[in-house]
Amino acid sequence: MAFPKPEGWDSIIVKFSETPRGSYKEWREARPNQAVVRKLLMQYIENAKLQHCIPQKSYIKSMGLK
C-alpha cells in the first residue's frame, strides 16, 4: 500500500536531510520550523489511514498475490 505525501513534505525532508550538520550551529540552522513539521506529520498520519491508501497492484502481482 502507498499513500499520498503531504504537500510540502519533500521540501522539508530533502532540505533537512541534505543540509550539512557538522556542527551544532549547522544543526540548528538546518532544523525546520517545528509548527510546519508538526502540521506535516499530522497530515502524514492522516494520509496513512487505510481509507487513503492506494494498493500497489504491480507489486502485489509480482509477489504472485491477488
C-alpha positions as CSV (number, residue, x, y, z in Angstrom):
1,M,0.0,0.0,0.0
2,A,1.0,3.6,-0.6
3,F,-0.5,6.9,0.4
4,P,0.0,10.4,-0.8
5,K,2.7,12.6,0.8
6,P,1.6,15.8,2.3
7,E,2.2,18.9,0.2
8,G,5.5,20.4,1.2
9,W,6.8,17.1,2.6
10,D,9.7,16.8,0.2
11,S,10.9,20.4,0.7
12,I,11.2,19.9,4.5
13,I,12.7,16.4,4.4
14,V,15.1,17.0,1.5
15,K,16.3,20.3,2.9
16,F,16.9,18.8,6.3
17,S,18.5,15.6,5.1
18,E,20.8,17.3,2.6
19,T,22.0,20.2,4.7
20,P,25.4,19.8,6.3
21,R,25.2,19.2,10.0
22,G,28.8,19.0,11.0
23,S,28.5,21.5,13.9
24,Y,25.8,22.3,16.4
25,K,25.3,25.7,14.6
26,E,24.6,23.9,11.3
27,W,22.3,21.5,13.0
28,R,20.2,24.4,14.5
29,E,20.2,26.2,11.2
30,A,19.0,23.1,9.3
31,R,16.2,22.5,11.8
32,P,12.9,23.2,10.0
33,N,10.1,25.3,11.6
34,Q,8.6,23.0,14.2
35,A,5.0,24.2,13.7
36,V,5.3,23.4,10.0
37,V,6.8,20.0,10.7
38,R,4.0,19.2,13.2
39,K,1.4,20.1,10.7
40,L,3.1,17.9,8.0
41,L,3.4,15.0,10.4
42,M,-0.3,15.2,11.3
43,Q,-1.2,15.2,7.6
44,Y,1.2,12.3,7.0
45,I,-0.6,10.3,9.8
46,E,-4.0,11.2,8.3
47,N,-2.8,10.1,4.8
48,A,-1.5,6.8,6.2
49,K,-5.0,5.8,7.3
50,L,-6.4,2.8,5.4
51,Q,-9.1,4.9,3.6
52,H,-6.4,7.0,1.9
53,C,-4.1,4.1,0.9
54,I,-3.6,3.0,-2.7
55,P,-2.9,-0.6,-3.5
56,Q,0.4,-1.1,-5.4
57,K,-1.1,-3.6,-7.9
58,S,2.1,-4.3,-9.8
59,Y,4.0,-5.2,-6.6
60,I,1.1,-7.4,-5.4
61,K,1.0,-9.1,-8.8
62,S,4.8,-9.5,-8.8
63,M,4.6,-11.4,-5.5
64,G,2.1,-13.8,-7.0
65,L,-0.8,-12.5,-4.9
66,K,-4.2,-11.2,-6.0
